[in-house]
C-alpha cells in the first residue's frame, strides 16, 4: 500500500490500475469463451464433423495460451516495478528502548553528521 500512496510516477500506477481492470474483465470472458468452445467441440464430436471440433479445441487452446501469456507478462512487469521501487525507496524506522534515551541523543548527533555525507544511507 505504501507504493500506491507514494507520489512517484503516475504512469506506473495507471498501468497497474488498467491491468487490474483488464484482468477483472478478461478473466470471466476467457472462462466463458473457453467453456463455450469446449461445449461446441463436444457437440460437434457427437453430432457432426470432427474437423470443426478440432478447430474449436484449437481455438480454446489458443485463447487460454494468449490469456496466460498476457497474465504472466503483466504480473512479471508489475513485480519488477515493485521490486525496483522497494530497492530505491527504503524506509527504516528504528525503535529504541526507553532506557537508551541518553545514548540515542548522542547517537543522533553523530548520525546527523554522517547524514550530511551521504543522504541515501540509513543509520541503524
C-alpha positions, -999 to +999 in steps of 0.1 A: +000+000+000+029+023+006+038+020-031+003+032-041+005+061-017+039+072-029+036+103-051+060+088-076+054+082-113+017+082-120+023+062-152+031+031-133+000+034-111-022+039-141-007+009-158-014-012-127-050+000-125-056-006-162-041-041-160-063-049-129-094-037-148-085-057-178-078-088-157-112-084-140-130-082-174-109-106-194-109-135-169-146-141-169-148-136-207-119-160-213-135-186-190-169-183-206-155-183-241-133-214-234-163-232-219-185-224-249-158-235-273-153-268-255-191-274-253-193-267-291-164-291-297-182-318-277-214-312-296-196-314-329-179-346-319-212-362-312-234-349-340-214-336-369-178-332-382-146-338-362-128-311-382-150-284-366-145-299-331-107-299-336-109-263-347-129-253-316-104-272-294-075-254-311-093-221-306-097-228-269-060-237-265-050-205-284-074-184-262-060-197-230-024-196-242-028-159-250-046-152-217-019-170-197+009-152-216-007-118-210-013-126-173+023-137-167+039-109-186+017-083-168+024-099-134+061-101-141+062-064-152+044-052-121+066-073-098+097-059-114+084-023-109+076-031-073+110-046-066+127-016-082+106+008-061+113-012-029+150-012-037+152+026-043+126+038-016+136+021+016+122+035+048+138+023+080+124+031+115+145+022+145+127+016+178+149+021+208+141+010+244+132+037+269+164+032+289+185+042+260+173+078+257+207+093+267+226+071+242+201+078+215+206+116+218+243+111+215+239+088+185+215+112+168+242+139+170+267+115+154+240+104+129+233+139+117+269+144+108+271+112+088+237+121+071+253+152+057+279+130+040+255+106+022+218+112+022+209+078+008+224+059+037+202+047+066+218+046+101+206+015+121 
